[in-house]
Amino acid sequence: MAYHPTQTLEIEGQYRHHAPIGNGACWLHFTKASKMDLERLLDALSVHPLAKQRLLFGTDIPMVDEYGQHLFLALFVIRPELQTAKIRLLATERYVISYMEEDDPLVEKVKERLLHHREHAIHPGYVIYHFLDITAIRFLQVIDDIADRIQALEKQVFKTPFANEIGRSIYRWKIRIHELRQVAEAQEEMMKTIQHTTLPYINAETNPYMQDVAGRFARITAALDTFKESLSGIFDLQLSLKSDHMNVIMKTLTLVSVIFMPMTFIAGVYGMNFEVMPELKWRYGYGFALLLMAATAALIALYFKKKGWWGETGTKEK
């Protein structure tokens, strides 16, 4: 796909119709299907060999490099499913060449913007800005989605504090956020480099736009740092809730055991079968023993309740 807002004349061969007139610029986009055409175009433009290699084969991290009067950018576009798509740009004074293995809606978004702002389409700096800006906006949209998911995870902790899946989800999210932060941090550093470049098409006119994008990438990095802290807090919260719940269970079991201890003692006393035990031959001895055990248990339970150790949410330690 090629986008060119002006009539074109200059490059020899099949790319003659893509060459800009006068001081205008031209944006050309290529995919894997047209990679051979891209190689021939780079040869025709006498692009620096390192710039050509990076445009064709990419890099492992977002980056920006200057090669004479050429500016190379490698951007990582975040998709809603948290996968990354790589797009490489090569900017010269009169051309912006972009390349992706597979097309992404980002390309159409840039095209729409340039159609609405045709004055930007003839300046490489503005074309680069639109790529960077849409990349940052896509990242921020993913950030909003992650924030909602982390909030839902926090609510789930209160509903099911014993669910082991919560801990696994937190671990998976930490890995994803760490990977996203590496990308965001690299692109934030890339923006700082672009703002200080001396190339003629990244100038005082385009710098305010670049500063705006740099601010967005800074927000992304800060948000991802906050997410990591939030996930650690959620994990600690789950451990705390588990501990509190276990304490309640142990407290209940302990109180029940204490209540039954005197009852067991009374039953043990009357179960010794000594010959001289008047209550054994007493007509009401059985009922008396049961009543004594019940009364003892009730008195102990009332004592615990009065102390606030049982049956109340608040503690009334005395």
C-alpha positions as CSV (number, residue, x, y, z in Angstrom):
1,M,0.0,0.0,0.0
2,A,1.4,3.4,-0.9
3,Y,0.0,6.8,0.2
4,H,1.1,9.9,-1.6
5,P,-0.8,13.2,-1.4
6,T,0.9,14.8,-4.4
7,Q,1.6,14.1,-8.0
8,T,4.9,12.1,-8.3
9,L,7.7,12.0,-10.8
10,E,11.3,11.3,-9.9
11,I,12.5,7.7,-9.1
12,E,13.4,5.6,-12.1
13,G,11.7,2.3,-12.9
14,Q,8.5,1.0,-11.4
15,Y,8.7,3.5,-8.4
16,R,8.6,6.6,-10.7
17,H,4.9,7.2,-9.7
18,H,5.8,7.3,-6.0
19,A,8.4,10.1,-6.2
20,P,7.3,13.4,-4.6
21,I,7.3,16.7,-6.4
22,G,9.1,19.8,-5.0
23,N,9.5,19.9,-1.2
24,G,6.7,17.3,-0.6
25,A,7.2,13.9,1.1
26,C,5.8,10.5,0.4
27,W,4.8,7.7,2.7
28,L,5.2,4.1,1.3
29,H,4.0,1.1,3.2
30,F,5.1,-2.5,2.6
31,T,4.3,-5.9,4.0
32,K,5.9,-9.3,3.8
33,A,4.2,-9.9,0.5
34,S,5.9,-6.9,-1.1
35,K,9.3,-7.3,0.7
36,M,11.2,-7.8,-2.6
37,D,9.7,-4.5,-3.9
38,L,10.9,-2.9,-0.7
39,E,14.5,-4.2,-1.2
40,R,14.6,-2.8,-4.8
41,L,13.3,0.6,-3.6
42,L,15.9,0.8,-0.8
43,D,18.6,0.0,-3.4
44,A,17.2,2.8,-5.6
45,L,17.3,5.3,-2.8
46,S,20.9,4.4,-1.7
47,V,19.9,3.7,1.9
48,H,22.6,3.0,4.4
49,P,23.3,-0.8,4.6
50,L,22.6,-0.9,8.4
51,A,19.4,1.0,8.0
52,K,18.3,-1.3,5.2
53,Q,19.1,-4.4,7.3
54,R,17.2,-3.2,10.3
55,L,14.2,-2.2,8.2
56,L,14.1,-5.6,6.5
57,F,14.9,-7.8,9.5
58,G,13.8,-5.7,12.5
59,T,15.1,-5.5,16.1
60,D,14.2,-7.2,19.4
61,I,13.3,-4.0,21.2
62,P,11.8,-0.6,20.3
63,M,14.6,1.7,19.2
64,V,15.6,4.7,17.1
65,D,18.9,5.3,15.2
66,E,20.2,7.9,12.9
67,Y,22.1,7.0,9.7
68,G,23.3,10.2,8.2
69,Q,20.1,11.9,7.0
70,H,18.0,8.8,7.6
71,L,16.1,8.0,10.8
72,F,15.2,4.4,11.6
73,L,12.4,3.6,14.2
74,A,11.2,0.2,15.5
75,L,7.8,0.4,17.2
76,F,6.0,-2.3,19.1
77,V,2.2,-2.0,18.8
78,I,0.2,-3.6,21.6
79,R,-3.0,-5.4,20.5
80,P,-6.0,-5.9,22.8
81,E,-5.0,-9.6,23.4
82,L,-1.7,-8.2,24.8
83,Q,0.3,-9.4,21.8
84,T,2.8,-7.2,20.1
85,A,3.1,-6.3,16.5
86,K,6.3,-4.8,15.1
87,I,6.4,-1.9,12.7
88,R,9.6,-0.4,11.3
89,L,9.9,3.0,9.8
90,L,12.7,4.7,7.8
91,A,12.4,8.4,7.4
92,T,14.3,10.6,5.0
93,E,13.8,14.2,4.0
94,R,11.3,13.2,1.4
95,Y,10.2,9.7,2.2
96,V,8.7,7.7,5.1
97,I,8.9,4.0,4.4
98,S,7.0,1.6,6.8
99,Y,7.2,-2.2,6.9
100,M,5.2,-4.8,8.8
101,E,5.2,-8.6,8.5
102,E,1.4,-8.4,8.6
103,D,-0.9,-5.4,8.3
104,D,-2.4,-3.9,11.4
105,P,-5.4,-1.5,11.9
106,L,-2.7,1.0,12.9
107,V,-1.8,1.6,9.2
108,E,-5.3,2.5,8.3
109,K,-5.6,4.8,11.3
110,V,-2.5,6.7,10.1
111,K,-3.9,6.9,6.6
112,E,-7.2,8.3,7.8
113,R,-5.4,11.0,9.8
114,L,-3.3,12.0,6.9
115,L,-6.4,12.2,4.7
116,H,-7.9,14.6,7.2
117,H,-4.7,16.6,7.7
118,R,-3.2,16.7,4.2
119,E,-0.8,19.4,5.3
120,H,0.9,16.8,7.6
121,A,1.2,14.2,4.8
122,I,3.9,16.2,3.0
123,H,6.2,16.4,6.1
124,P,8.1,13.2,7.3
125,G,8.1,14.5,10.9
126,Y,4.3,14.6,11.0
127,V,3.9,11.1,9.5
128,I,6.3,9.8,12.2
129,Y,4.2,11.6,14.8
130,H,1.0,10.0,13.8
131,F,2.6,6.5,13.9
132,L,3.9,7.2,17.4
133,D,0.7,8.9,18.6
134,I,-1.6,6.0,17.5
135,T,0.9,3.5,19.0
136,A,0.7,5.4,22.4
137,I,-3.1,5.6,22.2
138,R,-3.4,1.8,21.5
139,F,-1.1,1.2,24.5
140,L,-3.2,3.4,26.8
141,Q,-6.4,1.6,25.7
142,V,-4.7,-1.7,26.8
143,I,-3.7,-0.1,30.0
144,D,-7.3,0.8,30.8
145,D,-8.4,-2.8,30.1
146,I,-5.7,-4.1,32.4
147,A,-6.8,-1.7,35.1
148,D,-10.4,-3.1,34.9
149,R,-9.1,-6.7,35.1
150,I,-6.9,-6.0,38.1
151,Q,-9.9,-4.3,39.8
152,A,-12.0,-7.4,39.1
153,L,-9.2,-9.6,40.5
154,E,-9.2,-7.6,43.7
155,K,-13.0,-8.0,44.1
156,Q,-12.6,-11.7,43.5
157,V,-10.2,-11.9,46.5
158,F,-12.9,-10.8,48.9
159,K,-15.4,-13.2,47.4
160,T,-13.2,-16.3,47.3
161,P,-10.1,-15.7,49.3
162,F,-9.2,-19.4,49.3
163,A,-9.2,-19.7,45.5
164,N,-5.8,-20.8,44.4
165,E,-6.5,-19.6,40.9
166,I,-6.2,-16.0,42.1
167,G,-2.5,-16.5,43.0
168,R,-1.9,-18.1,39.6
169,S,-3.6,-15.2,37.9
170,I,-1.5,-12.7,39.8
171,Y,1.7,-14.5,38.7
172,R,0.6,-14.5,35.1
173,W,-0.3,-10.8,35.2
174,K,3.0,-9.9,36.7
175,I,4.8,-11.6,33.8
176,R,2.7,-9.9,31.2
177,I,3.1,-6.5,32.9
178,H,6.9,-7.0,33.2
179,E,7.0,-7.7,29.4
180,L,4.8,-4.7,28.6
181,R,6.9,-2.4,30.8
182,Q,10.1,-3.4,29.0
183,V,8.4,-2.3,25.7
184,A,6.9,0.9,27.2
185,E,10.2,1.9,28.8
186,A,12.2,1.4,25.6
187,Q,9.6,3.4,23.6
188,E,9.7,6.2,26.3
189,E,13.5,6.3,25.9
190,M,13.1,6.3,22.1
191,M,10.9,9.4,22.4
192,K,13.6,11.3,24.4
193,T,16.1,10.5,21.6
194,I,13.7,11.7,18.9
195,Q,13.1,15.0,20.8
196,H,16.9,15.7,20.8
197,T,17.6,14.6,17.2
198,T,19.2,17.1,14.9
199,L,17.5,15.9,11.7
200,P,15.9,18.7,9.7
201,Y,12.4,17.0,9.6
202,I,12.2,16.6,13.4
203,N,12.3,20.3,14.2
204,A,10.7,23.0,16.3
205,E,7.5,22.7,14.3
206,T,7.0,19.0,15.2
207,N,8.7,19.0,18.6
208,P,5.5,20.0,20.6
209,Y,3.7,17.0,19.0
210,M,6.6,14.7,20.0
211,Q,6.5,16.0,23.5
212,D,2.8,15.2,23.7
213,V,3.5,11.6,22.7
214,A,6.5,11.4,25.1
215,G,4.1,12.4,27.9
216,R,1.8,9.5,27.0
217,F,4.5,7.0,27.0
218,A,5.6,8.3,30.5
219,R,2.0,7.8,31.7
220,I,2.1,4.2,30.3
221,T,5.3,3.4,32.2
222,A,4.0,4.9,35.4
223,A,0.7,3.0,35.1
224,L,2.5,-0.3,34.6
225,D,4.6,0.3,37.7
226,T,1.4,1.0,39.6
227,F,-0.1,-2.3,38.4
228,K,2.9,-4.2,39.6
229,E,2.5,-2.7,43.1
230,S,-1.3,-3.3,43.0
231,L,-0.8,-7.0,42.1
232,S,1.7,-7.4,45.0
233,G,-0.9,-5.7,47.3
234,I,-3.7,-8.1,46.1
235,F,-1.5,-11.1,46.7
236,D,-0.7,-9.9,50.2
237,L,-4.4,-9.1,50.8
238,Q,-5.3,-12.7,49.8
239,L,-2.7,-14.1,52.2
240,S,-4.0,-11.8,55.0
241,L,-7.6,-12.9,54.3
242,K,-6.6,-16.5,54.3
243,S,-4.7,-16.0,57.6
244,D,-7.7,-14.2,59.2
245,H,-10.1,-16.9,58.1
246,M,-7.8,-19.6,59.4
247,N,-7.6,-17.7,62.7
248,V,-11.4,-17.6,63.0
249,I,-11.6,-21.4,62.3
250,M,-8.9,-22.1,64.8
251,K,-10.5,-19.8,67.4
252,T,-13.9,-21.5,66.9
253,L,-12.4,-25.0,67.3
254,T,-10.5,-23.9,70.4
255,L,-13.6,-22.5,72.0
256,V,-15.6,-25.6,71.2
257,S,-12.8,-27.7,72.7
258,V,-12.8,-25.6,75.9
259,I,-16.5,-25.9,76.3
260,F,-16.4,-29.7,75.9
261,M,-13.4,-30.2,78.3
262,P,-15.4,-29.8,81.6
263,M,-18.2,-31.9,80.1
264,T,-15.7,-34.6,79.3
265,F,-14.3,-34.3,82.8
266,I,-17.7,-34.8,84.4
267,A,-18.5,-37.8,82.1
268,G,-15.1,-39.2,83.1
269,V,-15.7,-38.8,86.8
270,Y,-19.0,-40.7,86.7
271,G,-17.5,-43.3,84.5
272,M,-14.9,-44.4,87.0
273,N,-17.3,-47.1,88.4
274,F,-16.2,-46.9,92.1
275,E,-18.5,-48.8,94.4
276,V,-19.0,-45.9,96.8
277,M,-20.5,-43.3,94.4
278,P,-24.0,-42.3,95.7
279,E,-25.0,-40.7,92.4
280,L,-24.7,-44.0,90.6
281,K,-27.7,-45.4,92.5
282,W,-29.6,-42.1,92.7
283,R,-32.8,-42.1,90.7
284,Y,-32.1,-38.7,89.2
285,G,-28.4,-39.2,88.8
286,Y,-28.4,-39.5,85.0
287,G,-30.5,-36.4,84.5
288,F,-28.4,-34.5,87.1
289,A,-25.2,-35.3,85.2
290,L,-26.6,-34.2,81.9
291,L,-27.9,-31.0,83.4
292,L,-24.6,-30.3,85.1
293,M,-22.7,-30.7,81.8
294,A,-25.2,-28.5,79.9
295,A,-25.1,-25.8,82.6
296,T,-21.3,-25.9,82.6
297,A,-21.1,-25.6,78.8
298,A,-23.7,-22.7,78.8
299,L,-21.8,-20.8,81.5
300,I,-18.5,-21.1,79.6
301,A,-20.2,-20.0,76.4
302,L,-21.8,-17.0,78.1
303,Y,-18.4,-16.1,79.6
304,F,-16.7,-16.2,76.1
305,K,-19.5,-14.1,74.6
306,K,-19.3,-11.5,77.4
307,K,-15.5,-11.2,76.8
308,G,-16.2,-10.7,73.1
309,W,-14.3,-13.9,72.1
310,W,-17.2,-15.6,70.4
311,G,-20.2,-14.5,68.3
312,E,-19.1,-10.8,67.7
313,T,-17.1,-9.3,64.9
314,G,-15.3,-6.8,67.1
315,T,-12.9,-7.7,69.8
316,K,-13.5,-6.7,73.4
317,E,-10.3,-7.9,75.0
318,K,-10.3,-7.2,78.8
